[in-house]
Amino acid sequence: MFGDGFTILPTGAEAGGRPALQDWRHGDKVLDNRTTETMTDSTGSDSQLQEDQTGSDSIPRGDVPRDDVPRGDVPRMFDRIAPRYDLLNRLLSGRRDVVWRRRLAAVLPTKPNLDILDLATGTGDVILTILNRRDNISHVVGLDPAGEMLSLAQKKICDAGQDNRTSLVRGDALFLPFPDGCFDAVTIAFGIRNVPDVPKALSEMQRVLKPGGKAVILEFSLPPNWLVRNIYLVYFRHILPRLGGIISGDAGAYRYLDATVETFPFGEEFRLLMRTAGFNQTVAMPLTFGVATLYTGMRDN
């Protein structure tokens, strides 16, 4: 369905008012249509699968830094840090980001010939992890609003020899340019907190899933243990922005990371958002002492 025959769907008025795609990228073919400035975004033992996680209401968060980056500027912010993005992810997470993405790939559906949509795909790490670790994937479509990130993803995917099973789209998670019920799974890693309207993004994910399809969402969260949380917040507030700024040249991007992580709903609060968007069988799996959480939810058959 999504191989070389993947077509550009109607946009704008023909697509019910959805914005036009900015770019369509597949292999080395690029159709450029820069008509919109849409926005979205892409150590210790891990906990077992949990049906209930206490979430953000249980422990006070303390003084939270201000988020001074307008959501419409987020794609440009990611474009600025794109050249050092992968390096910083590995360094600043101690390579836990690699482990977390593997956990995401592990919970995808097991039936054959999956068509998958990866939102906030960034430099393509989730796409490559899925294709390298699962043998039941037919095609993966990656969508992101940041052109420089997608250019890096395109190169990495081609270098890995996976371009025949991958398409890249520059677009908006709030207005997905796909028909209802066309993907077996929708994934998003560390991107849901960057969208300006989280319930709308979740509803769009639910809309494009096939009946019985699965959403898999990986996002930062706050550790429930007070000692781990305090250490984590010292690192996020004071160390990470300095290191990120030195390496990327953009400390503001890493102050933004801290601010959005500390203010974003997690655990049971985020599961409630998923259920409100129409997902059932929602699960929250805390990873690495709760530093990140892997959420799953199903669309009804």
N, C-alpha and C positions, 0 to 999 in steps of 0.2 A: 504493500500500500504506500509506503513512504520511501521507496527507492528512487531510481532515476525518473520514475513517473510522477513523483510528488509535484503537485501543481500549486501555483500561487493562487490563493483563494481570493474572491472578490473582497475589496476593501472599501472603506468610506461608506457612502450612502448605500452601495450595493450589499454591504455586509451588516446592515442594520445599524449603521452609525459608528462602527468600529474604526479606529484610526488606520490610515494606510501604513503598511509596513515601511520602515525606513530602508532596510536592506534585506535582500534574500541572498544567502550564501550557500552554495553547494559545490564542493570541490573547488575548482578555480573559476567557477562561473559566479559573477556578481551582477545583480540587477540593483541599481542605485535609484532610490526614490525618496530623497531626503525632504519629506513634506511635513513631518511632525517632529516634535520634541517630546516624545512620550517617556515615561519613567517606570522603572521597577528595579527591582534589581533586574545568586550563585548573590599510662603510669598509674598506677593504681588499678584496682580491679573494677571492671565495668559491672553495673548492676544487672540483675536479671529482668526479664520482661515484666512490666507492671501494668495492671489495669487501672490503678489509681496512684497518682502522685500528688502530694500535698499542694505543690505549686507556689505561686508567688505571694499568696495572701498569708502564709504561715509565719514568715520571718521578716521583720522590717528590713528595708533595703538601705536605710541610712541616707546620707547626703548623696544625691545622684547628680552627676555633671549634666549641664545643659547640652541638648542636642541642637547645635547651631547651624546644621547643614540642611537647607530646604530639600525636601525629597526630590524635587525636580532637578536638583543639581547633583544627585547621587551618581547618575551615569557618567557625568564629566569627571567626578571625583575618582571613580574607578578607572576611567581612561588614563588619568594622570599617574596612577600607581601601577598600571598594568605591567610595565616592564619588570618590576620587582615583586609582583604579587605572589607568584608561586614560591619564590625563595622566602619571602616573609611568612607565608603560611607555614612552611616547614619549620623555620627557625622559631617563630613566636609560639607555636603550639607544641614544640618538641616532637614533631612528626605525628602527633595524635590525630591530626586532620586526615592523614592517610588511613589510619585505623578506623576512624569514624565513617569515612566514605565506604570502606569495605563492609562495615556493618549495614549501611544503607543498601548496598548491592545485595547483601545476603537475605534481606527481607522482601525482595521483589517476588512477584508471583512465580510459580514454578511451571506453569503451563508453557508449551512451546510457542515459538514465533511471536514474541512480545513486541509490540510497538510502544515505545516509551517517549514521553515528553519530559525534558529536563529544563526547568525554569531557572532563571538567574544562572545560566550555565557557565558564565565567566570564561575562564581559560580552558574549559573542557575537562577538568579533572574528574567530575562525576561521570561524564560520558565514557571516558577511557577506563575508569574503574569498572563500570558496569560491563562494558564490552570485553574487558580482559578477564573478569571473574565469573561471568555467566555465559553459558553456552546455549541459552534459549532466547536470544535476542534477535529479532528480525531487523529492526531499525530504531535509531534514536534521533529525535529532533531536539536540538538545543536552542533555547530562546533567551536573549539577553538584550538590554537596551544600550549597552556600551560597545561601540564599534571596535575600539582598540583591544578590548578583552576578546571579542569574537575573532579578530585577526590572529591573535595568539592561539586561540582554540583551533582555528582552521589549520595553522601550521603544525601544531602538535598532533592533531588527528591524522593529517596527511602523512606526517613522519612515521606515525604508528601503523600506517597501512589500513586505517579504519574508515577512510573517507567514503567507501562504497556502502557503508551501513549507517551513515551519519548525514544529517542536514543541519545547517545553522541558519537561524532567523534572527534578525534584529527587530525587536518588537516589545510589546508592553504586556506584562502579566495580568493587567486589569482588563485587557481587551484582546484575548487570545484569538488569532486569526484562523481558527480551526473549527470545523463543524462539531456538533454535539456527538458525544459517544464514539470517539475515534481512537483513543489510546487505552492500552491495557494497564498502564501505570503512569503516574505523573510524579516526578521527583523535584525537590528543590532543597539545596544545601546552603545554609547561611545567607539566604536571600529574602525569606518571607518578612523579616523585620524591616526590610528596606522599602517595601511597597507603601504607598500613602493610604491605602484602604485594604487592610488585611482581610476583613470579611468578604469584600468583593473578589480579591484574589483567590481565596478559598472556594468561593462559589464558582469562579471560572474553572478552577482545577476540577471541581466536581462535575461541571457541565461537560468537559471534553473527555471525561473518563467513560469507557464502555460500562454497561451494567455489570456489576461484579468487579469493576476495576479498583485499583488500589492507589491511594496517595501516600507518599513517603516523604516526610519533611524532617530535615536535620537542622537544628538551630541551637545557638548558645542559650544557656540558662544559668541560674544562680545555684551554687551548691547549697543543700539544706543544712549541712553541718556548719556551725558558726565559725569554727576555727578555719576550716577549709575556705569558707566564704570570705573571711577577712583577708586571708593570704591572697586569694584570687582577686579581690577588689583592689588591694594594694598593687598587685601586678598590673591589672587592667587600667587603673587610674594613673599610675605614676611611672611604671617601667615600660609597658608596651607602647604608649605614645612616643616616648623618647627613642626607643629602639626603632620603632617603625618610621619615625621621622628621620632619623639618621640614615637609614638604609634606603627609604623611598623618596626622601626629600619632601614629604607631606605629612607632618605630624598631625594636622587637622583631621586627616582621614582616620587616624587611629584613636583620636579623641572621640570622633563620631562613633567608631566601633564600640567603645566603652559606654557612651551615653545610650546608644540604642539597645545594647545588651541589658543594661541595668533597668531600663524602662519597659522592656518588651514582656508581654505575658508568657508564662511558661507553665508546664505541668498541667494540673486540672483546669486552670484558667484557659490555656490554649486548647485543650481538648474540648472545652465548652464551645469555643469559636468554631472548631471543626464540626461538632455536632449541629450547631446552628446553621452551618453551610450545607448540611445534608448528609454528612458522613456518619456511618455507624461503625460499630466494633472499633472505636478509637482506642489506641494504646499509646502510652508514653513510656519510653525506655531511657532512663538516665544513663549517661556514659561518663566515665572518668570522674567519679565522685559528684556527678551532676553538673559538670562544667558545660556539657552539651546534652541535648535530649533528642532522641529519635522518635518521631511520632508517625503512626500509621492510622489510616482510616479507609473504609470501604464504601463504594457506591452500591446502593441496593441493586439487586438483579432486576 
